[in-house]
Amino acid sequence: MGVTLRTVVRSAHLCKPCGFACDPSPRQARKEALAAVAIYHLSVKTVSRSSGRSAVAAAAYRSGIRLACERDGRMHDYTRKRGVVESFIVAPAGAEAWALDRSALWNRAEAAETRKNSTVAREYELALPAELPEGERVALARRFAETVVERFGVVADVALHEPHREGDQRNWHAHILTTTRVANENGLGDKTRELDGRTTGPALVEGLREAWAEQVNAALERARVTARVDHRSFARRDAERGLDPRDRFRPPGVHLGPGAMAIERRAARERMRGLSDDAGVMARHRAKQLRGASRRDAMREERSERHLEGPK
């Protein structure tokens, strides 16, 4: 398979041995490329009775507490769960006291649904930047929860989790469990069906993904962290810039002399040792790794939710 060689322009670095501004080594370029990528992840899921789940159980697990479900009489005990950093509820302005009580909130959400296949909650799963201190991660999760609450009029139950012990240690994340009905003075009212619609749902989710990226980047900038996130796929970014994604893998049709060939051979050897000279490729590679780690941790958490619950 042919290897595409590209020239990457980088800022000069001060070379310690000679004291002059020199081009960074491939190892340094790779290190910088890896450091420049923060995790981006936002997924929207539903909690549905058709899959055997309940809003009360989901809330208990996310917060690592014990809650009783009044609908079926089951006790959901997740007090053995580790890794819950903080949990809190965000409700619309002027909400009644029940909206800020986790047990009352989710039992009302269950009581509001009558069908055996009802969707009883919606969940937003967010990757929080490991580059930020804990207080900033908490504030960031709260800010996005407020965005969702203001947009849809729902109540949001937020839980921040630390990385799994056996997973990627950069994977700080938050779960935001929201009601599927608008909170009002009478309790939980109309269903928020916009996110479920075939025509409205995708556009709303895309808007939320963009809003989350903007909020993360603003937090990184305030913290003077150079890493940034982008909610768009690499293919979409290329398309919006008028680039053909195939150009990444298309070798240039230029004749190379002996000197240039020697340079290419050295570059190929460096790549074989994992010292890529293409910061863009390295950034893409790490983003792919981090997305995979986030997915694996999410699957691990779902398995844990099913098996960690104590005696009924």
N, C-alpha and C positions, 0 to 999 in steps of 0.2 A: 504493500500500500504506500502510495506517495505521501510525503510529508510536506505541508505547506510552510514555507519560511517567510516570516514577515518582520519588518523592521519596526520596532516600537520606540517611540521617542519618550524619554524619561527625563526628569529633572536631574541636574548634576548633584553629586554627593561629595562631601569633603572626605578625601581619602586619608585615613589615619597614618599610613606609612609615609606618604609623600607630602601631605598637607595641601594638596591641590584638589580642585573640583574635578572629579573623575566620574565616568559612567559607572553605575553600580554593577556589581557582579551578577551573574544569573541567579545565584543563590539569594542575593539581596532583593533582586527583582521579584523572585518567587515569594519571598517572605512578605514584601510589600503588597503584592497582589492578593495574598491570602488575608492579610490584615485589613484590606480595603472593603471586604464583603461582610455585611451584617446579615443575619438570618431574616428572611421575609416569609411569614406564613400567616394566612388567615383562612380558616375554613368555616363554613356554616352548615350545621347539621340539625336534625330534628330528633326529639325524644318522643317515640311513638309507642302506644300500647300494642300495636300490631307486632312489634319486635320484642314484646315482653318487658318493656321498660316503664318506669314511672318517674314523674318529676320529683317526687319526694326522695326516691332512692338516688337519683342523679345528684340532687342538691346535697344530700348527706355525704355522698362519696367525694364530690368536689371540695367540700369544706372539711372533710375528715371528722364528722360528728355523728350523733345518733338521732334519728328522726323516726317518728311513728306515722304511718300512713293511715289516715282515718277511713279511706275508701275500702281498703281490704284488710285492715287490722294488722298489717305486717310491721315489724320493727326493723329498720334499716340501720345497722350499726357499723360505722366505718371508723370508729375511734382508733383502730389499730393502724390506719393509714398514716404513712409518714410523708414528709415533704411539702405539707401545706404551709406556705409562708405567711399568707394573710388572706382573709376573706371579709367581704362587706357587701351591702346591698345599696343599689342606686335606684331611687324611685322618682317619679315625676313630682314637680313642685306641688305642695299641698296634699300629698298622699296621706292616707290614714295610717294609723299605727300598725295595722295588720301587714301592710306592705313592707315594713321594715323588720318583721318577725319571720325568720326563715321557715319555721314550722307552719305558721298561719298562712304565709304566702303560698307555699307549694301545695298545701292541702286545699286551699281555695282553687288553685289552678287545676287540681285533679277533680274537684267537685264540679267545676264549670263544664267539664266534658262528659258526655253521656255515652258516646259510641265506644265499642270495644276496640276500634282501630284509630281512635282520636290521637292527634298530635298534641301532647300536653306541655311541651316546652321546646324552645329553640336554643341551640348552643353555638356560640362563636368561640373558636379556639385560636389563640394568638401566640405567636413566638415573640418573646420579649428580648430586647438586645442585651446580650451578656456584657456589652461594653459599658452599660449604665450601672450606677450604684442602685442598691435595692430600693431606696426611697423614690428614685426617678422611675423605676419600673412600676412601682405601685401607682404613682401619679399618672403614668402613661396608660395603664389598664383602666384606671378610673375615668380618664378623659374619653377613652373610646366608649366605655359603658354609657357615659353621659350623652355621647353622640347618638347612640342607638336609642336610648330612652327618650331623648328630645325628638328624634325623627319619627318613632313609632308609638310613643305613649305607653310603653310597656314598663315592667319592673325588671331590673337586671341584678342577678346574684353573681358576684365576682369572686373567684378564687385564684390566687397565684400559687403556682407550684414550682419547686426547684427541680433541677435536672434529675432524672432517674439515676440511681447509683451505678447501674450497668450500662447507661446510655451515654450520649454525647453531653459532656459537662457544660456546654454552652447553651443547652436547650432549656433556658428559663421560659416558662409559658404561663398563660392565663386561660381560664375557662370562664366564659360569661354566659350564664344560663338565663334566658329571658322567658317571660310569659308569652303565650301566643295570643293573648287578649289585651286590650287596652285597659289600663287601670283608671278607674274613676271613683266618684264619691259613693257609688253603690257597690263597688267591688271590682270584679273583672267583667268588662263589657264585650264589645264587638271583637271578633277575630281580626287579626292583622293578616289578611290574606295576600297582601301585595307581594310578599317574598315568595309565596307559593305559586303565583301566576306564571304561566309560560312566557308571557310577553313582558310583564313588569319585573318578575323575579331576577333574571340575569342582570338587567340594567341596575337594579338596586344593589345587588351584591357587588357588582363591579364598582359602583360608587362608594360602597363601604370599604372595599379593598383599597381604592385610591385614597380615601380619607385616612385609613390606617397607615398607609405608607407616608403620607404627609405628616401625620402626627409623630411617627417614629423618627423621621428625618429631622423634624423640628427639635425633638428631644436630643438627638445625637448632636445637632449643631449647638444647642445650648450647653451641652456637656463638652464641647470642643473635641468631639470625636470625628475623625475624618470619614469613617465608614458610612455608607448610605444604603438604603434599600429601594427597590423598585417593584411595584406590584405587577408590572407587565412581564410577559414571557420574553425570552431573548429573540424569538422569531418575530414577535410583534414589534419589538424595539427596532429590529433591522428593517422591517417593512415600513415603519413610520419614518425611518431615516432614508428610505429609498434604496436600501441595500439588498443584495441578493444573498441569502444565507449560504448558498452554495459556494460563494466566493471564499469562504473560510477554508474550504478544502480544495480549491482549484489552484494548481501550481502555476506560477507566472511563466509566460512563454518568452523568456529572455535567455539568450546564450550567456553562459558563465565561463569566464576564463579560469586558469589554474588557481589564481589567488582566491577568487570567489568560491571556487569549489572546495578549497581547503577550509575556508571559513564555514561553509555549509557542513562539511564533515565534522568539524569541531562542534558545531551547534547540534548536530544529530547525536553526537556522543553525550553532550550535556543533557539533551532531552531523555536519552536512555537512562541517565542517572537521576531523572526526575527534576532536572534543573531547567525548566522551560523558560525560554526567553520571551514568551508572549504573555504579558500580564493579563490581557483580556481572556485568553484561554484558561489561565489559572483561576481567574475570578469566576468564570462560568463553571469550572470544575468544582470549586469549593461551594458555590451556590447549590449545585446539584447534590453534593454530599450532604449539605446541611438540610436541604429539603427532604432527602431520604432519611436522615436521622430524625427529623421532626415526625415524619410518617411512622417510622418504627416505634418511636416513643408513644405516639398516639395509640397505635395498636396495642402496645404493651399496657397502656393505661386502661384501655377498654377491657382487656383480659383481666387485669387486676380488679376492676370494678365488679366483674362477674364473680370472682372467686374470693375476694377479701371479706365480703360481708359476713358478719357474725351470725350466731344462731337466731332463728326467728322466734 
